[in-house]
Amino acid sequence: MISAILLVLITIFLPPVGVYLVSGCGADLLINICLTLLGYIPGHIHAFYIEYVYYKRQEEHQQGYVNNQHAPGVYSDNVQSGGRQQGYGTVN
């Protein structure tokens, strides 16, 4: 809970940093940097959407529900899985 609040505070000031902390360095981060440079509000909307999907998937996993459908507009496997380990390579 404390980490989620801290992540939201970081995202309010620097949206790309919040996305990086959740999804790592990848397409989601690049999209967020571009959106933040084009307009600060679109960067915020995208960052909070990425964080929403991440925490929603994490909560679903804790409740025993596994959602295998990909969230639209999210390219990070870490966000799609809610931070769960997916295995190494093709081995699950």
C-alpha positions as CSV (number, residue, x, y, z in Angstrom):
1,M,0.0,0.0,0.0
2,I,2.8,2.4,0.9
3,S,4.6,1.6,-2.4
4,A,1.5,2.4,-4.4
5,I,1.1,5.7,-2.7
6,L,4.8,6.5,-3.2
7,L,4.4,5.5,-6.9
8,V,1.4,7.8,-7.4
9,L,3.4,10.7,-5.8
10,I,6.3,10.1,-8.1
11,T,4.0,9.8,-11.1
12,I,2.3,13.1,-10.3
13,F,5.6,14.9,-10.7
14,L,7.4,12.8,-13.3
15,P,5.1,10.4,-15.2
16,P,7.9,8.6,-17.2
17,V,9.6,7.7,-13.9
18,G,6.4,6.1,-12.6
19,V,6.1,4.1,-15.8
20,Y,9.7,3.0,-15.6
21,L,9.3,1.7,-12.1
22,V,6.4,-0.4,-13.0
23,S,7.1,-1.6,-16.6
24,G,10.9,-1.1,-17.0
25,C,12.6,0.2,-20.1
26,G,10.5,-0.6,-23.1
27,A,7.8,0.5,-25.4
28,D,5.5,1.7,-22.6
29,L,8.3,4.0,-21.3
30,L,9.0,5.4,-24.8
31,I,5.3,6.0,-25.4
32,N,5.0,7.8,-22.1
33,I,8.0,10.0,-22.7
34,C,6.5,11.1,-26.1
35,L,3.1,11.7,-24.5
36,T,4.7,13.7,-21.7
37,L,6.7,15.8,-24.1
38,L,3.6,16.5,-26.3
39,G,1.5,17.4,-23.3
40,Y,1.9,16.9,-19.6
41,I,-1.7,15.7,-19.1
42,P,-1.6,12.9,-21.8
43,G,1.6,11.6,-20.1
44,H,-0.2,11.5,-16.8
45,I,-3.3,9.7,-18.2
46,H,-1.0,7.0,-19.8
47,A,1.1,6.6,-16.7
48,F,-1.9,6.2,-14.4
49,Y,-3.5,3.7,-16.9
50,I,-0.3,1.6,-16.8
51,E,-0.2,1.6,-13.0
52,Y,-3.9,0.8,-12.8
53,V,-3.5,-2.3,-15.0
54,Y,-0.4,-3.4,-13.0
55,Y,-2.1,-3.1,-9.6
56,K,-5.4,-4.6,-10.9
57,R,-3.6,-7.6,-12.3
58,Q,-1.6,-8.0,-9.1
59,E,-4.8,-7.9,-7.0
60,E,-6.5,-10.4,-9.3
61,H,-3.6,-12.8,-8.9
62,Q,-3.8,-12.5,-5.1
63,Q,-7.5,-13.4,-5.2
64,G,-6.7,-16.4,-7.4
65,Y,-8.1,-15.1,-10.6
66,V,-5.7,-15.2,-13.6
67,N,-6.6,-12.9,-16.5
68,N,-4.9,-14.1,-19.7
69,Q,-6.3,-11.4,-21.9
70,H,-3.9,-8.6,-22.7
71,A,-4.9,-5.1,-21.6
72,P,-5.1,-2.8,-24.7
73,G,-2.2,-0.4,-25.1
74,V,0.1,-2.1,-22.6
75,Y,3.2,-3.7,-24.1
76,S,5.1,-4.7,-20.9
77,D,4.8,-8.3,-19.8
78,N,5.5,-7.2,-16.3
79,V,2.5,-5.0,-16.3
80,Q,0.3,-7.5,-18.0
81,S,1.1,-10.1,-15.4
82,G,1.0,-7.8,-12.4
83,G,4.6,-8.3,-11.6
84,R,4.5,-12.1,-11.4
85,Q,7.4,-14.1,-12.7
86,Q,6.4,-15.7,-16.0
87,G,9.4,-18.0,-16.3
88,Y,12.5,-17.7,-18.3
89,G,12.3,-17.6,-22.1
90,T,9.6,-20.1,-23.3
91,V,9.8,-22.2,-20.1
92,N,6.9,-21.6,-17.7
